[in-house]
Amino acid sequence: MRSPRVFTGILLTCDSAVKQILLTMNDKEHFIIEDLDDFHVVIKAEAEWKVRRDLEVELEKNTYSLE
């Protein structure tokens, strides 16, 4: 019998658009521990910095600029 894996998690609160980006990112990197509802996910604590950085990059791609 395998013992369950234990992770330290971070609760992220976000809007539904950002959550969809997180779910897409998770397909490649598998950092989401639990998808709670439309506005909350729990991610692995050790992945928090990278997830925030990668999310910022994705959001920048979707930001309109007048320049």
Biopython code that builds the backbone (N, CA, C, O; Angstrom):
import numpy as np
from Bio.PDB.StructureBuilder import StructureBuilder

atoms = [
    (1, "MET", "N", (0.845, -1.180, 0.000)),
    (1, "MET", "CA", (0.000, 0.000, 0.000)),
    (1, "MET", "C", (0.888, 1.241, 0.000)),
    (1, "MET", "O", (1.779, 1.380, 0.838)),
    (2, "ARG", "N", (0.631, 2.145, -0.956)),
    (2, "ARG", "CA", (1.417, 3.379, -1.045)),
    (2, "ARG", "C", (0.912, 4.387, -0.039)),
    (2, "ARG", "O", (-0.292, 4.499, 0.191)),
    (3, "SER", "N", (1.831, 5.119, 0.561)),
    (3, "SER", "CA", (1.419, 6.188, 1.463)),
    (3, "SER", "C", (1.075, 7.419, 0.637)),
    (3, "SER", "O", (1.669, 7.632, -0.420)),
    (4, "PRO", "N", (0.133, 8.231, 1.094)),
    (4, "PRO", "CA", (-0.258, 9.422, 0.328)),
    (4, "PRO", "C", (0.868, 10.451, 0.324)),
    (4, "PRO", "O", (1.628, 10.570, 1.285)),
    (5, "ARG", "N", (0.954, 11.180, -0.767)),
    (5, "ARG", "CA", (1.948, 12.254, -0.861)),
    (5, "ARG", "C", (1.400, 13.468, -0.153)),
    (5, "ARG", "O", (0.212, 13.774, -0.256)),
    (6, "VAL", "N", (2.253, 14.154, 0.557)),
    (6, "VAL", "CA", (1.844, 15.332, 1.312)),
    (6, "VAL", "C", (2.520, 16.550, 0.710)),
    (6, "VAL", "O", (3.729, 16.546, 0.482)),
    (7, "PHE", "N", (1.740, 17.596, 0.453)),
    (7, "PHE", "CA", (2.249, 18.841, -0.103)),
    (7, "PHE", "C", (1.857, 19.987, 0.809)),
    (7, "PHE", "O", (0.801, 19.955, 1.442)),
    (8, "THR", "N", (2.701, 20.989, 0.875)),
    (8, "THR", "CA", (2.328, 22.251, 1.494)),
    (8, "THR", "C", (1.708, 23.089, 0.391)),
    (8, "THR", "O", (2.300, 23.251, -0.677)),
    (9, "GLY", "N", (0.511, 23.627, 0.643)),
    (9, "GLY", "CA", (-0.200, 24.346, -0.400)),
    (9, "GLY", "C", (-0.399, 25.812, -0.108)),
    (9, "GLY", "O", (-0.362, 26.251, 1.042)),
    (10, "ILE", "N", (-0.610, 26.555, -1.163)),
    (10, "ILE", "CA", (-0.920, 27.983, -1.110)),
    (10, "ILE", "C", (-2.275, 28.170, -1.784)),
    (10, "ILE", "O", (-2.489, 27.688, -2.896)),
    (11, "LEU", "N", (-3.189, 28.867, -1.114)),
    (11, "LEU", "CA", (-4.498, 29.157, -1.686)),
    (11, "LEU", "C", (-4.397, 30.409, -2.538)),
    (11, "LEU", "O", (-4.012, 31.470, -2.047)),
    (12, "LEU", "N", (-4.742, 30.290, -3.818)),
    (12, "LEU", "CA", (-4.775, 31.445, -4.718)),
    (12, "LEU", "C", (-6.223, 31.809, -4.998)),
    (12, "LEU", "O", (-7.049, 30.948, -5.299)),
    (13, "THR", "N", (-6.512, 33.092, -4.894)),
    (13, "THR", "CA", (-7.822, 33.627, -5.247)),
    (13, "THR", "C", (-7.644, 34.443, -6.520)),
    (13, "THR", "O", (-6.760, 35.297, -6.591)),
    (14, "CYS", "N", (-8.471, 34.190, -7.518)),
    (14, "CYS", "CA", (-8.333, 34.882, -8.797)),
    (14, "CYS", "C", (-9.689, 34.926, -9.492)),
    (14, "CYS", "O", (-10.634, 34.255, -9.076)),
    (15, "ASP", "N", (-9.773, 35.731, -10.564)),
    (15, "ASP", "CA", (-11.017, 35.739, -11.327)),
    (15, "ASP", "C", (-11.012, 34.541, -12.282)),
    (15, "ASP", "O", (-10.007, 33.844, -12.416)),
    (16, "SER", "N", (-12.128, 34.322, -12.926)),
    (16, "SER", "CA", (-12.265, 33.112, -13.747)),
    (16, "SER", "C", (-11.328, 33.122, -14.957)),
    (16, "SER", "O", (-10.882, 32.059, -15.388)),
    (17, "ALA", "N", (-11.020, 34.303, -15.517)),
    (17, "ALA", "CA", (-10.111, 34.365, -16.668)),
    (17, "ALA", "C", (-8.700, 33.949, -16.264)),
    (17, "ALA", "O", (-8.048, 33.187, -16.978)),
    (18, "VAL", "N", (-8.231, 34.442, -15.132)),
    (18, "VAL", "CA", (-6.902, 34.075, -14.653)),
    (18, "VAL", "C", (-6.868, 32.603, -14.288)),
    (18, "VAL", "O", (-5.863, 31.928, -14.511)),
    (19, "LYS", "N", (-7.960, 32.102, -13.728)),
    (19, "LYS", "CA", (-8.004, 30.684, -13.367)),
    (19, "LYS", "C", (-7.861, 29.812, -14.617)),
    (19, "LYS", "O", (-7.194, 28.779, -14.567)),
    (20, "GLN", "N", (-8.464, 30.202, -15.715)),
    (20, "GLN", "CA", (-8.326, 29.425, -16.954)),
    (20, "GLN", "C", (-6.881, 29.412, -17.437)),
    (20, "GLN", "O", (-6.404, 28.398, -17.945)),
    (21, "ILE", "N", (-6.185, 30.535, -17.282)),
    (21, "ILE", "CA", (-4.767, 30.580, -17.643)),
    (21, "ILE", "C", (-3.986, 29.623, -16.740)),
    (21, "ILE", "O", (-3.125, 28.884, -17.218)),
    (22, "LEU", "N", (-4.285, 29.634, -15.435)),
    (22, "LEU", "CA", (-3.607, 28.740, -14.499)),
    (22, "LEU", "C", (-3.846, 27.275, -14.863)),
    (22, "LEU", "O", (-2.924, 26.462, -14.808)),
    (23, "LEU", "N", (-5.072, 26.940, -15.231)),
    (23, "LEU", "CA", (-5.385, 25.559, -15.610)),
    (23, "LEU", "C", (-4.616, 25.141, -16.858)),
    (23, "LEU", "O", (-4.157, 24.003, -16.956)),
    (24, "THR", "N", (-4.476, 26.054, -17.806)),
    (24, "THR", "CA", (-3.707, 25.768, -19.020)),
    (24, "THR", "C", (-2.227, 25.583, -18.690)),
    (24, "THR", "O", (-1.580, 24.670, -19.203)),
    (25, "MET", "N", (-1.696, 26.459, -17.827)),
    (25, "MET", "CA", (-0.301, 26.331, -17.401)),
    (25, "MET", "C", (-0.082, 25.010, -16.661)),
    (25, "MET", "O", (0.967, 24.381, -16.798)),
    (26, "ASN", "N", (-1.072, 24.598, -15.883)),
    (26, "ASN", "CA", (-0.969, 23.378, -15.088)),
    (26, "ASN", "C", (-0.871, 22.126, -15.965)),
    (26, "ASN", "O", (-0.303, 21.118, -15.544)),
    (27, "ASP", "N", (-1.417, 22.184, -17.167)),
    (27, "ASP", "CA", (-1.329, 21.033, -18.077)),
    (27, "ASP", "C", (0.116, 20.650, -18.354)),
    (27, "ASP", "O", (0.416, 19.476, -18.575)),
    (28, "LYS", "N", (1.022, 21.639, -18.345)),
    (28, "LYS", "CA", (2.437, 21.379, -18.618)),
    (28, "LYS", "C", (3.246, 21.136, -17.346)),
    (28, "LYS", "O", (4.185, 20.340, -17.354)),
    (29, "GLU", "N", (2.890, 21.816, -16.250)),
    (29, "GLU", "CA", (3.780, 21.815, -15.088)),
    (29, "GLU", "C", (3.211, 21.141, -13.841)),
    (29, "GLU", "O", (3.970, 20.864, -12.913)),
    (30, "HIS", "N", (1.939, 20.872, -13.784)),
    (30, "HIS", "CA", (1.299, 20.121, -12.695)),
    (30, "HIS", "C", (1.600, 20.684, -11.300)),
    (30, "HIS", "O", (2.195, 20.004, -10.465)),
    (31, "PHE", "N", (1.186, 21.920, -11.062)),
    (31, "PHE", "CA", (1.412, 22.561, -9.772)),
    (31, "PHE", "C", (0.130, 22.696, -8.954)),
    (31, "PHE", "O", (0.198, 22.987, -7.760)),
    (32, "ILE", "N", (-1.035, 22.491, -9.567)),
    (32, "ILE", "CA", (-2.297, 22.617, -8.845)),
    (32, "ILE", "C", (-2.547, 21.350, -8.042)),
    (32, "ILE", "O", (-2.545, 20.242, -8.580)),
    (33, "ILE", "N", (-2.766, 21.537, -6.735)),
    (33, "ILE", "CA", (-3.095, 20.420, -5.852)),
    (33, "ILE", "C", (-4.600, 20.181, -5.878)),
    (33, "ILE", "O", (-5.053, 19.040, -5.963)),
    (34, "GLU", "N", (-5.374, 21.268, -5.805)),
    (34, "GLU", "CA", (-6.830, 21.139, -5.751)),
    (34, "GLU", "C", (-7.482, 22.334, -6.441)),
    (34, "GLU", "O", (-7.124, 23.483, -6.179)),
    (35, "ASP", "N", (-8.425, 22.061, -7.308)),
    (35, "ASP", "CA", (-9.247, 23.072, -7.972)),
    (35, "ASP", "C", (-10.522, 23.171, -7.146)),
    (35, "ASP", "O", (-11.373, 22.285, -7.212)),
    (36, "LEU", "N", (-10.663, 24.252, -6.361)),
    (36, "LEU", "CA", (-11.744, 24.334, -5.384)),
    (36, "LEU", "C", (-13.065, 24.834, -5.965)),
    (36, "LEU", "O", (-14.104, 24.201, -5.781)),
    (37, "ASP", "N", (-13.027, 25.956, -6.659)),
    (37, "ASP", "CA", (-14.242, 26.523, -7.249)),
    (37, "ASP", "C", (-13.826, 27.490, -8.356)),
    (37, "ASP", "O", (-12.680, 27.466, -8.804)),
    (38, "ASP", "N", (-14.753, 28.337, -8.796)),
    (38, "ASP", "CA", (-14.462, 29.242, -9.913)),
    (38, "ASP", "C", (-13.386, 30.282, -9.599)),
    (38, "ASP", "O", (-12.822, 30.877, -10.518)),
    (39, "PHE", "N", (-13.093, 30.511, -8.324)),
    (39, "PHE", "CA", (-12.195, 31.599, -7.945)),
    (39, "PHE", "C", (-11.005, 31.164, -7.081)),
    (39, "PHE", "O", (-10.183, 32.003, -6.714)),
    (40, "HIS", "N", (-10.896, 29.885, -6.753)),
    (40, "HIS", "CA", (-9.840, 29.432, -5.840)),
    (40, "HIS", "C", (-9.190, 28.135, -6.325)),
    (40, "HIS", "O", (-9.862, 27.207, -6.775)),
    (41, "VAL", "N", (-7.863, 28.105, -6.218)),
    (41, "VAL", "CA", (-7.092, 26.884, -6.432)),
    (41, "VAL", "C", (-6.029, 26.812, -5.351)),
    (41, "VAL", "O", (-5.583, 27.835, -4.831)),
    (42, "VAL", "N", (-5.633, 25.605, -5.024)),
    (42, "VAL", "CA", (-4.517, 25.388, -4.110)),
    (42, "VAL", "C", (-3.358, 24.877, -4.952)),
    (42, "VAL", "O", (-3.487, 23.896, -5.684)),
    (43, "ILE", "N", (-2.211, 25.569, -4.834)),
    (43, "ILE", "CA", (-1.032, 25.164, -5.595)),
    (43, "ILE", "C", (0.068, 24.713, -4.638)),
    (43, "ILE", "O", (0.037, 25.035, -3.450)),
    (44, "LYS", "N", (1.030, 23.973, -5.157)),
    (44, "LYS", "CA", (2.180, 23.551, -4.359)),
    (44, "LYS", "C", (2.959, 24.787, -3.923)),
    (44, "LYS", "O", (3.247, 25.669, -4.733)),
    (45, "ALA", "N", (3.295, 24.842, -2.643)),
    (45, "ALA", "CA", (3.991, 26.012, -2.094)),
    (45, "ALA", "C", (5.321, 26.259, -2.802)),
    (45, "ALA", "O", (5.686, 27.409, -3.047)),
    (46, "GLU", "N", (6.039, 25.203, -3.129)),
    (46, "GLU", "CA", (7.347, 25.390, -3.758)),
    (46, "GLU", "C", (7.225, 25.917, -5.190)),
    (46, "GLU", "O", (8.216, 26.377, -5.758)),
    (47, "ALA", "N", (6.047, 25.858, -5.773)),
    (47, "ALA", "CA", (5.840, 26.344, -7.142)),
    (47, "ALA", "C", (5.305, 27.779, -7.178)),
    (47, "ALA", "O", (5.162, 28.354, -8.257)),
    (48, "GLU", "N", (5.012, 28.357, -6.021)),
    (48, "GLU", "CA", (4.344, 29.668, -5.991)),
    (48, "GLU", "C", (5.106, 30.738, -6.769)),
    (48, "GLU", "O", (4.513, 31.432, -7.596)),
    (49, "TRP", "N", (6.406, 30.885, -6.520)),
    (49, "TRP", "CA", (7.157, 31.951, -7.172)),
    (49, "TRP", "C", (7.139, 31.786, -8.684)),
    (49, "TRP", "O", (6.916, 32.754, -9.410)),
    (50, "LYS", "N", (7.370, 30.576, -9.162)),
    (50, "LYS", "CA", (7.394, 30.326, -10.606)),
    (50, "LYS", "C", (6.019, 30.528, -11.225)),
    (50, "LYS", "O", (5.911, 31.087, -12.316)),
    (51, "VAL", "N", (4.974, 30.084, -10.550)),
    (51, "VAL", "CA", (3.615, 30.253, -11.067)),
    (51, "VAL", "C", (3.285, 31.740, -11.170)),
    (51, "VAL", "O", (2.749, 32.186, -12.185)),
    (52, "ARG", "N", (3.597, 32.502, -10.142)),
    (52, "ARG", "CA", (3.320, 33.950, -10.184)),
    (52, "ARG", "C", (4.096, 34.630, -11.305)),
    (52, "ARG", "O", (3.553, 35.481, -12.009)),
    (53, "ARG", "N", (5.361, 34.259, -11.473)),
    (53, "ARG", "CA", (6.189, 34.858, -12.531)),
    (53, "ARG", "C", (5.644, 34.493, -13.909)),
    (53, "ARG", "O", (5.497, 35.359, -14.771)),
    (54, "ASP", "N", (5.346, 33.211, -14.116)),
    (54, "ASP", "CA", (4.827, 32.765, -15.412)),
    (54, "ASP", "C", (3.456, 33.369, -15.707)),
    (54, "ASP", "O", (3.152, 33.705, -16.852)),
    (55, "LEU", "N", (2.637, 33.503, -14.674)),
    (55, "LEU", "CA", (1.318, 34.117, -14.845)),
    (55, "LEU", "C", (1.463, 35.584, -15.246)),
    (55, "LEU", "O", (0.730, 36.068, -16.109)),
    (56, "GLU", "N", (2.394, 36.280, -14.630)),
    (56, "GLU", "CA", (2.631, 37.682, -14.987)),
    (56, "GLU", "C", (3.034, 37.812, -16.449)),
    (56, "GLU", "O", (2.589, 38.730, -17.137)),
    (57, "VAL", "N", (3.876, 36.896, -16.927)),
    (57, "VAL", "CA", (4.291, 36.906, -18.337)),
    (57, "VAL", "C", (3.076, 36.687, -19.241)),
    (57, "VAL", "O", (2.918, 37.385, -20.243)),
    (58, "GLU", "N", (2.230, 35.735, -18.899)),
    (58, "GLU", "CA", (1.029, 35.460, -19.702)),
    (58, "GLU", "C", (0.081, 36.655, -19.718)),
    (58, "GLU", "O", (-0.483, 36.991, -20.760)),
    (59, "LEU", "N", (-0.093, 37.292, -18.570)),
    (59, "LEU", "CA", (-0.985, 38.445, -18.506)),
    (59, "LEU", "C", (-0.438, 39.620, -19.313)),
    (59, "LEU", "O", (-1.208, 40.371, -19.911)),
    (60, "GLU", "N", (0.880, 39.783, -19.335)),
    (60, "GLU", "CA", (1.495, 40.831, -20.146)),
    (60, "GLU", "C", (1.215, 40.618, -21.637)),
    (60, "GLU", "O", (1.023, 41.582, -22.377)),
    (61, "LYS", "N", (1.193, 39.371, -22.070)),
    (61, "LYS", "CA", (0.900, 39.061, -23.471)),
    (61, "LYS", "C", (-0.500, 39.495, -23.848)),
    (61, "LYS", "O", (-0.764, 39.822, -25.005)),
    (62, "ASN", "N", (-1.408, 39.499, -22.867)),
    (62, "ASN", "CA", (-2.805, 39.822, -23.134)),
    (62, "ASN", "C", (-3.174, 41.256, -22.776)),
    (62, "ASN", "O", (-4.354, 41.605, -22.740)),
    (63, "THR", "N", (-2.171, 42.086, -22.511)),
    (63, "THR", "CA", (-2.420, 43.477, -22.155)),
    (63, "THR", "C", (-2.302, 44.345, -23.393)),
    (63, "THR", "O", (-1.314, 44.271, -24.124)),
    (64, "TYR", "N", (-3.315, 45.167, -23.625)),
    (64, "TYR", "CA", (-3.314, 46.055, -24.783)),
    (64, "TYR", "C", (-2.507, 47.295, -24.461)),
    (64, "TYR", "O", (-2.629, 47.850, -23.369)),
    (65, "SER", "N", (-1.700, 47.727, -25.381)),
    (65, "SER", "CA", (-0.875, 48.917, -25.210)),
    (65, "SER", "C", (-1.080, 49.843, -26.400)),
    (65, "SER", "O", (-1.239, 49.389, -27.533)),
    (66, "LEU", "N", (-1.076, 51.144, -26.133)),
    (66, "LEU", "CA", (-1.226, 52.135, -27.203)),
    (66, "LEU", "C", (0.089, 52.406, -27.920)),
    (66, "LEU", "O", (0.100, 53.090, -28.944)),
    (67, "GLU", "N", (1.187, 51.888, -27.407)),
    (67, "GLU", "CA", (2.499, 52.141, -27.996)),
    (67, "GLU", "C", (2.693, 51.445, -29.312)),
    (67, "GLU", "O", (3.753, 51.568, -29.925)),
]
sb = StructureBuilder()
sb.init_structure("model")
sb.init_model(0)
sb.init_chain("A")
sb.init_seg("    ")
for serial, (resi, resn, name, xyz) in enumerate(atoms, 1):
    if name == "N":
        sb.init_residue(resn, " ", resi, " ")
    sb.init_atom(name, np.array(xyz, "f"), 0.0, 1.0, " ", f" {name:<3s}", serial, name[0])
structure = sb.get_structure()
